[in-house]
């Protein structure tokens, strides 16, 4: 185990004074420890000073106001970090990562062996440039042994007038659902059948596979590879014009492979334009 002063151990400065919580967590000047019983940061957090960071794991956490050079260390080695993450999982590094305040905002960096999964499934690797944290809630994940995932919740406060207010009685805003013709919808359901069946790591069917299945369902309808491609491409172009990203070759880059159809199907699922119950269209065809 690395201790203070040993290679790779987090540095202790003369200003790092304070009291621990009795559980051995490293203190930090101006910081406040959060107990393991603290509620999820997904519900929000508040502090008198905008730009205050909250960091919370199962074992507890801490909050710290802004200030250039201020740091919150997280990882497995409870005595040498501020927030202990995955303390019983040796695949999590003893010092997995750091939240650092500079240039008026908080940044996350990785010091561990495994990547940190950030917002949008972005993987942050060791020694990569730090990523900025937006105001509000950000979940960070570190993979562990036997498929475990360890969650570090982070919340950066903004001005009081920017805090969201409860809207319990407001009408729910419906998602943007795109209108599809009957042939378009049937073709997309067959093309994305594996996604609708919740298969692990699904991929779209090929044009040929989709056309063959459709021809078996509707022999007189004249389904061909080209017809399927034409219908699906028309839907993809409409969504792209409406602002849905990653639906063009220019955005994805070469080689394209199945990426365009994969992104299209995921966008249709996320908007509930396609839902698993649509698989009934195959039986009814």
N, C-alpha and C positions, 0 to 999 in steps of 0.2 A: 504494500500500500504506500502511495506517495504521501509524504508529509510535507509541512511547510519547509521551504528551503531546498527541497529535493527537486531534481530535474522534472519538469512537466507539471509541478504542483502549482495551483493558483497562487499568485503573489499576495502577500499580506503587507499592506502599507501601514505607516504609523497612524493614519487616520481611521483605520478599521477597528474602532473600539465600539463596545456596546455589550449587551447581555444576550446570551443565547436563550432559547426556549426550553432548555433542559434536555433537548434531544440532540444536542451537539451541532446544530446548524451554525454555520459561520455568520457572525454579526457583520453589519455594515453601517458606517456612520450615516445617520440621518434616515436609515431605513426602519421599517416596522414589520415584524414578523406576522404572518397570517397562520392561524391554526389549521390543522387538518380538517376541522369541522366547518371551515369557511365555505359558504355557498359558492356554487359555480359562478365564474366570472362571465359566463354567457348571459347572465341576468343583468350585467352591467356593474359598474363601480363608480364611485365618486371620490373626489379629493379637492381640497381648496385650491390647489395649484394645477392649472392645465399642464398636460404633458407628464403627469405622474404615471408611472408604470406599476401594474400589479402582475405578479407571476405566481401561479398556483399549480401544484401537483397533488397527488393523493396524500402525500405526507405533510402538506402544508405549503406555505409560500412566503412571499414578502412583497411589500410595496415600497417604492422609492421615488422621491421627487426628481425632476429634471436637473441636469447640471453636467457640463462637459466633462467627460472622463468617468462619469459614474458607471458602475457595472453591477450586474446581477448574474452570478455564475450558477449554472445548473448542471447536474450530473448525479452519478451514483454514490460518490464519496461524501456522505453526509457532513463530516467534520470540516471539509474544505470547500463546500459550495454553499450558496445562499438558499437554493431550492433543491431538495433532494428528489431525484427522478429515477425510478426503476432501481431502487437500492438492493433488490434481491435478484437482479438480472445482470449477469456478467457480460452480456452483449452490449449493455449500455456503458459508455465510457465513464470513468470516474469524474472527469470534467468534460461533459458532452458539448456544452455551448455557453455562450455569453450574450446577455443583452447589454448593449453599450449606448450611452447617450452622447451624441456629438452632432454639431451643426443644427441644433434645435430639434432633434428628433431621436427616437430610439431605433437601434439596429440589432439584428440577430446575426450571430456568427457561429460557426460550427468548429469545435475543437476536438470532436470525437472521431471514432473509427467509422461509425455508420452515419448515413445522411440523415438530416432532419427534414421531414416532409412539412412543407409550409402551405399557405393558401394556394388554391388552384393546382394542387398536386405537385408544386415546384419542389424539387429535391435540392437541398443546400448541403454541399459537401465540405469536408475539412479543407481549410486554407482558401476557400473561395471568398470572393468579396462579400462582405455582409449585406444582408437585405434589409431595407427600411420597413418599419412597422407602421401601419396606418393607425389613425385614431380609432378607438373602439376595440372590438374583440378579435383576437387571432388565436386559433388553436394550432399548436405545433406538436408533431408526432415523431417519436423515435421508435423504430422497430426493435423487437427483442427476441428472446428465445421462444421456440415453439409457437411462432405466429403472434406473439403478444405485441401490443402497441401501447406505448407509454405516452400519455397526454400531458403537455405543459400548456396551461391556459394563460394567455397574456391579454391584458387590457390596458390601453393607453387612454387616459382621460383627455377630453377636450374642454373647451369653454362651457360653462354651465348652460348657456342658451343653445348649445348644440346637442345637449343630451336628449335622447328620444324619450317621449312621454308615453305612458300606457294608453292604448286605444282599444280597450276591451270591447266596446260596443260598436265600433266602426264596421261597416260592411267590408267583407273580405274581397280584396282585389283579385279577380280571376286572372289566371295566366294567359299569355298571348297564345291562342290556339289558331293554327293556320288552316285555312279551308283547302281541302283536297277533293278532287273528283273521285268517283267510285273506283275507276281503274288505277288512279294514282295510289289511293289508299291500299287497295288490295296488293298492288305490286310492292309497296313499301313494307307491308306486313310480312309478305313472303321474304323479301330481301333481308329484313331485320328480325326474322323469326327467332334466331338464337338469343337476341337481346330480350325479346318479349317473354322468352322461356327462362330468363334469369340464368343462362349458362355462364360458367366461369370464363372470363376473358373472351367474350363473344366476338365474332367477326362477321361482316355481311357475307351473304352468299354471292357468288359470281353472277354476272349477267346471264350466263348460260344456265347455271343451276336455277336461278329465279325463273327464267323463261320456261324451263322444262317443267318445273312444279306448276306454274300457272297454266301451261298447255294441258297438263294432266287434269287440272281443276276445271278449265273452261276450254275444251277442245275446239269449239267453233270460233273462239274469240281472236284467233290469229296472233297468239303471243310469240314473239321472237326476241332474240338478244337485243336487237336494235330498238325494238319498241320499248322494252323495259328501260334501256339506257336513256332513251329520249324522254320518257315520263319522269324518271328519277332526276335527270339533269334539269328538267324544267322546274321541279320543286326546289332543287338546290339553288338555282339561280334566283328564284323568287325570295327565298329566305335570305340569301346573301344581300340582295338589294334592300331588304328590310333591316339590315344591320347585324345579322347573325354571323359571327366570325368563323374563320377556318373552313370555309366552304368553297374556296377557289384555289386553283393551282398556285397562283402567285403568293397566297398566304401560307400554304402548306410547304411549297417547295418540292423539288424532285429528290428522290423518286416518290411519286404520289402513292402508288399501291392502292390499298383500300381506305386510305386516310379520309378522303372526301366523303365516301359513303358512311364510314364510321362516325365522323363528326355530324353528318346529316341525321343519322338515326338517333344519336344521342341528343341532338337538339330537339328533335320531334318528341322524344320521350320526356325530356325535361320540361317541355311546354304542355305535356299531356295531349299533344296532337295524336300521338300513338300511345296506347295503353295495353296492358296484357289481355284485357277482355276482347281486344280487336282480333285476337287469334280465332275467335268464332267466325270471322269472315271467311277463313279458309274452309271451315266445315260447311259453311252455307253456300260456298261458290259452286 
